[in-house]
């Protein structure tokens, strides 16, 4: 194998770390490895909190890369570049020796909601929405303010704060930096001024020196250190040349880069992410707008992100607490024995912290109309998948009110999109055609690394080897029925929100 023939992508999720190896010459997947085999734990020291130890992410990066290197007999010099995808909105704090000061406050942690709401009120909705495109809400800047207010001894030791992907890049290179896309997802970025928001930092009394240096999304962001190279089994000096949050990266991996193109994913959380070329926002900040990976000052690209926290985590909860040893495939088979509508059973899947799409309310998950004489666990399995789709459709309607068209949605064939019930319900309830693509976040990060390192010269080369493996059209006979089911589901949600 020629030197530098492969591209390595790392996808740092909250459940696991996945590493994928792409052949740069033809764009084909060589292989992937995931670590750990079970899900990474989250800690919840208080209700609504969610934390993970960043060291755990790194340990699983090492394990997954070592497995790839061993399984596919990869020589250290064969990997030309590394790309990183990561769980968004998390906060990692390190001291001057690059030592982690506290567990990461991750994306689904709700503790900073009140802090963000107060900032929205004090700074004013006009400023926040027109300059930040979002309420400061429960994002990274507000989480940092929480640390400042509640853990001053730790805060005073902070040398730099980072997003999860910035931390992994630091472990790879020894250098601390971030991207404009990363700053925007933390709500540090002023879209009008195209720079860090001094007004936000002043409100939170955060010193700008705590923020890392900014590097381009597609560029040489650092080189693999000798120490990291020895741990991973890769050549020191290998380029790290791409970094993006998991949802912008998921869109990139699906070749969703132009206005009007839409990506979806349904892992631990469920996300729909659509591209626009003008800064637009929801007045209630129930969906959020961030800088997309290919944003340029003179050629702007923004991603409108709808997130439902309670998606795959609901299916995981059912597996571990209800399914009695069944795997996901068997759960899907049982769900398919129940007709559409699950005989009246409804599920509101909002059991994973405050939901942005509900105005940062945490209403918990709800199982409605379950009858002990008629219903069994397979009714719960089906109703849960339908409820997740309905929650996503609830956010769809907000996105459509912002002018985003949702005619075709691209997704990887993974997680909830492996379920026939889920993907057909998704098409029927939303009215969108679903295209399933042979890719995932780790492969997208590998392709991004190739583009950032100059190995790929253009979009066509970057996405060579990408194929549509299934197209799901809305079923004309079922579409109206599912939309009626959604209306009943929405009425139940609205009643709860009113109270």
SVG drawing of the C-alpha trace seen along z (x, -y; Angstrom):
<svg xmlns="http://www.w3.org/2000/svg" viewBox="-58 -44 65 56">
<polyline fill="none" stroke="black" stroke-width="0.4" points="0.0,0.0 1.3,-3.4 2.2,-5.9 -0.7,-8.0 -3.4,-6.0 -6.0,-6.0 -8.1,-8.6 -9.2,-8.0 -12.4,-9.5 -13.3,-9.6 -16.8,-10.1 -16.9,-10.9 -20.5,-10.2 -22.0,-10.1 -22.7,-6.4 -19.5,-5.2 -16.5,-6.2 -16.4,-5.0 -13.4,-5.0 -13.6,-4.4 -10.9,-4.0 -11.6,-5.3 -9.6,-4.4 -8.7,-7.8 -8.3,-6.5 -11.9,-5.3 -13.8,-6.6 -14.7,-3.1 -14.9,-2.1 -12.1,0.2 -13.5,0.9 -14.8,-0.5 -14.4,0.2 -16.5,-0.9 -15.5,-1.2 -16.8,-0.3 -19.0,2.6 -21.5,1.5 -22.7,-2.1 -20.4,-4.7 -22.0,-5.7 -23.3,-9.2 -23.3,-10.5 -26.3,-12.5 -25.2,-13.8 -28.4,-15.9 -31.7,-15.6 -31.4,-17.0 -27.6,-16.8 -25.5,-14.8 -21.7,-14.5 -18.9,-12.3 -15.2,-12.0 -13.3,-13.3 -10.5,-10.8 -13.1,-8.0 -13.6,-9.5 -9.8,-9.4 -9.5,-5.8 -12.1,-4.7 -10.5,-6.6 -7.3,-4.7 -9.1,-1.4 -11.1,-1.9 -8.0,-3.1 -5.9,-0.3 -8.5,2.2 -8.6,0.8 -4.9,0.7 -4.7,4.4 -7.7,5.8 -6.9,4.2 -3.1,4.6 -2.6,0.9 1.0,-0.3 1.6,-3.6 2.5,-5.6 -0.5,-4.5 -2.9,-7.0 -2.5,-10.4 -5.0,-12.5 -7.4,-12.3 -10.8,-14.0 -12.9,-14.4 -16.7,-14.5 -18.0,-15.0 -21.0,-15.4 -22.0,-19.1 -22.4,-21.7 -20.4,-20.0 -18.0,-21.9 -14.4,-20.7 -12.3,-22.8 -8.5,-22.3 -5.7,-24.0 -2.4,-25.3 -1.0,-21.8 -3.9,-20.6 -5.3,-18.6 -9.1,-18.2 -10.5,-20.1 -14.0,-18.6 -16.2,-16.1 -17.6,-17.5 -21.0,-19.0 -22.5,-17.4 -25.1,-18.3 -28.2,-16.9 -27.4,-18.5 -30.1,-21.0 -28.5,-22.8 -27.8,-26.0 -31.3,-26.6 -32.2,-29.4 -28.8,-31.1 -29.3,-31.1 -32.9,-32.3 -31.8,-35.2 -29.1,-36.2 -31.7,-36.1 -33.9,-38.5 -31.0,-40.8 -29.2,-41.0 -32.6,-41.2 -34.3,-39.0 -33.5,-41.3 -29.8,-41.2 -29.7,-37.5 -31.8,-36.4 -30.3,-38.8 -26.6,-38.6 -26.4,-35.1 -29.3,-33.6 -30.3,-31.8 -31.1,-32.3 -27.9,-31.5 -30.2,-28.8 -28.5,-25.6 -25.4,-25.9 -21.7,-25.9 -21.4,-29.6 -24.2,-29.2 -22.6,-26.0 -19.4,-27.8 -21.3,-30.6 -22.8,-27.9 -19.2,-26.7 -18.2,-30.3 -21.2,-30.7 -21.2,-27.4 -17.6,-26.1 -15.4,-29.3 -12.4,-27.3 -12.5,-25.2 -13.3,-28.2 -10.3,-30.1 -8.0,-27.3 -9.3,-27.2 -6.7,-28.0 -8.9,-27.1 -12.4,-25.8 -13.1,-23.4 -15.8,-21.5 -15.5,-17.7 -13.9,-17.6 -11.4,-20.3 -10.4,-18.1 -9.8,-15.1 -7.8,-17.2 -5.7,-18.4 -5.0,-14.8 -3.9,-14.1 -1.7,-17.1 -1.0,-18.8 -2.5,-22.0 -5.7,-23.7 -7.8,-25.3 -11.4,-25.4 -13.4,-26.4 -16.0,-29.1 -18.6,-26.4 -17.6,-25.3 -17.8,-28.8 -21.3,-29.2 -22.6,-25.9 -21.4,-27.2 -23.2,-30.5 -20.0,-32.5 -20.2,-33.7 -21.7,-37.0 -23.1,-36.4 -23.4,-40.1 -19.8,-40.9 -18.5,-37.5 -16.4,-37.3 -16.6,-36.3 -19.4,-38.1 -18.0,-40.6 -21.5,-41.4 -22.1,-37.8 -18.7,-37.5 -19.2,-40.8 -22.7,-39.7 -21.2,-36.4 -18.0,-38.1 -16.0,-35.5 -12.4,-36.5 -11.9,-36.0 -8.5,-34.4 -10.4,-31.3 -11.5,-30.6 -9.1,-28.7 -7.4,-30.0 -9.6,-29.6 -8.6,-27.4 -10.5,-26.7 -12.8,-23.6 -11.0,-22.2 -7.3,-22.8 -4.2,-21.4 -5.2,-22.0 -2.3,-20.2 0.0,-17.1 -0.1,-13.9 2.3,-14.1 4.8,-11.4 3.0,-10.4 -0.4,-10.0 1.2,-8.3 2.7,-5.6 -0.7,-5.0 -2.7,-4.8 -0.1,-2.9 -0.1,-5.7 2.8,-7.7 3.8,-10.9 3.2,-14.0 0.0,-12.7 -2.2,-15.7 -5.4,-16.5 -7.3,-18.4 -11.0,-18.5 -13.3,-18.9 -17.0,-19.5 -19.9,-18.8 -21.8,-15.6 -24.8,-17.2 -23.0,-19.5 -20.7,-16.6 -23.6,-14.2 -24.9,-16.6 -21.4,-16.8 -21.1,-13.0 -24.4,-12.9 -23.2,-15.6 -25.7,-18.1 -24.0,-21.4 -26.3,-23.5 -29.3,-25.6 -32.5,-23.4 -30.6,-20.2 -31.6,-18.4 -30.0,-15.7 -31.4,-13.6 -30.0,-11.3 -31.6,-9.3 -29.0,-8.1 -29.2,-8.9 -30.9,-12.2 -32.9,-12.7 -31.9,-15.6 -33.0,-17.2 -30.5,-19.7 -31.3,-21.9 -29.0,-24.2 -29.8,-27.9 -27.8,-30.8 -29.3,-33.6 -29.1,-33.9 -32.6,-32.9 -34.0,-32.1 -37.0,-30.9 -38.4,-33.7 -38.7,-31.2 -35.3,-29.6 -37.0,-26.1 -34.8,-25.2 -31.3,-26.6 -29.1,-28.1 -25.3,-27.5 -22.5,-28.1 -22.3,-25.1 -18.9,-23.4 -18.6,-25.1 -19.5,-28.6 -17.6,-31.5 -18.0,-35.2 -18.8,-35.8 -20.6,-32.5 -22.5,-31.9 -23.9,-28.6 -26.0,-28.0 -27.4,-24.9 -30.9,-25.0 -30.9,-22.3 -33.9,-20.6 -33.0,-18.3 -35.1,-15.9 -33.0,-14.6 -35.3,-11.7 -34.8,-9.5 -32.5,-6.5 -32.2,-6.8 -35.9,-5.9 -35.3,-2.8 -32.3,-2.0 -34.3,-2.3 -36.9,0.0 -34.3,2.5 -32.7,2.6 -35.8,2.3 -38.7,3.7 -37.5,6.0 -36.3,8.9 -33.1,9.6 -34.3,8.8 -31.9,7.0 -33.0,4.0 -33.7,6.1 -36.0,8.4 -37.7,5.4 -38.4,4.1 -39.8,7.5 -42.2,7.4 -43.2,3.8 -44.1,4.8 -46.8,7.2 -48.8,4.3 -50.8,2.2 -50.0,-1.5 -51.2,-3.6 -50.3,-0.9 -53.9,-0.4 -54.2,-3.8 -51.0,-3.8 -49.0,-7.0 -45.6,-8.0 -44.1,-11.4 -40.4,-10.7 -39.2,-13.7 -37.3,-12.0 -33.7,-13.1 -33.5,-16.6 -34.8,-19.9 -36.0,-20.0 -35.2,-23.0 -38.1,-22.2 -40.4,-22.6 -38.9,-26.0 -36.3,-24.3 -39.1,-22.7 -38.4,-19.2 -41.8,-17.5 -40.4,-14.0 -41.5,-11.0 -45.2,-10.1 -46.8,-6.7 -50.5,-7.3 -53.5,-5.1 -51.8,-1.9 -54.3,0.7 -53.1,3.7 -55.8,6.0 -55.1,5.2 -51.6,4.0 -48.2,5.7 -44.6,4.6 -44.8,4.7 -47.4,1.9 -44.8,-0.2 -42.1,0.6 -44.2,-0.6 -45.7,-3.6 -42.3,-4.7 -41.0,-4.7 -44.1,-6.5 -43.7,-9.0 -40.1,-9.8 -41.2,-10.5 -44.0,-12.7 -41.7,-14.7 -39.4,-15.3 -42.4,-16.3 -43.4,-18.8 -40.0,-20.5 -40.3,-20.1 -43.3,-22.4 -41.2,-25.1 -38.5,-24.7 -41.0,-25.0 -42.3,-28.2 -38.8,-29.6 -38.9,-28.9 -37.0,-25.6 -38.4,-23.1 -38.4,-19.4 -39.1,-17.5 -36.1,-15.1 -34.3,-14.1 -31.0,-12.2 -29.9,-9.9 -27.3,-7.2 -28.7,-3.6 -27.9,-3.4 -29.5,-3.6 -33.3,-4.2 -33.2,-4.3 -32.4,-0.5 -36.1,0.0 -38.6,0.4 -41.3,-1.0 -39.3,-4.1 -38.3,-5.1 -41.7,-4.5 -43.4,-6.3 -40.9,-9.1 -41.8,-9.4 -45.6,-9.1 -45.8,-11.6 -43.5,-14.3 -44.4,-13.8 -40.7,-13.8 -38.9,-11.3 -36.1,-9.6 -32.8,-8.7 -30.6,-6.3 -26.9,-6.7 -24.1,-4.3 -22.2,-6.4 -22.0,-7.5 -20.4,-10.2 -17.0,-8.6 -16.8,-8.1 -17.8,-11.7 -15.0,-12.8 -12.6,-10.8 -13.8,-12.4 -13.5,-15.8 -9.9,-15.1 -9.2,-14.3 -10.7,-17.6 -8.9,-19.6 -5.5,-18.0 -5.9,-18.8 -6.0,-15.1 -9.5,-15.7 -9.6,-18.8 -13.4,-19.3 -16.9,-18.1 -17.0,-15.4 -13.8,-13.8 -14.7,-14.1 -17.9,-12.1 -16.7,-9.5 -18.1,-6.1 -21.2,-7.6 -24.4,-5.8 -28.1,-5.9 -29.0,-2.4 -32.7,-2.8 -35.4,-5.4 -38.5,-5.5 -41.5,-7.4 -44.5,-8.4 -47.2,-5.8 -50.2,-7.4 -52.7,-5.1 -51.2,-5.6 -50.0,-9.3 -53.4,-10.8 -53.8,-8.2 -50.4,-9.0 -51.0,-12.7 -54.3,-12.1 -52.3,-10.1 -49.9,-12.9 -52.7,-15.5 -53.9,-13.4 -50.4,-13.1 -49.8,-16.8 -53.1,-17.6 -51.9,-15.5 -48.6,-17.4 -50.3,-20.8 -52.5,-19.9 -49.4,-19.1 -47.5,-22.2 -50.5,-24.4 -50.4,-22.9"/>
</svg>
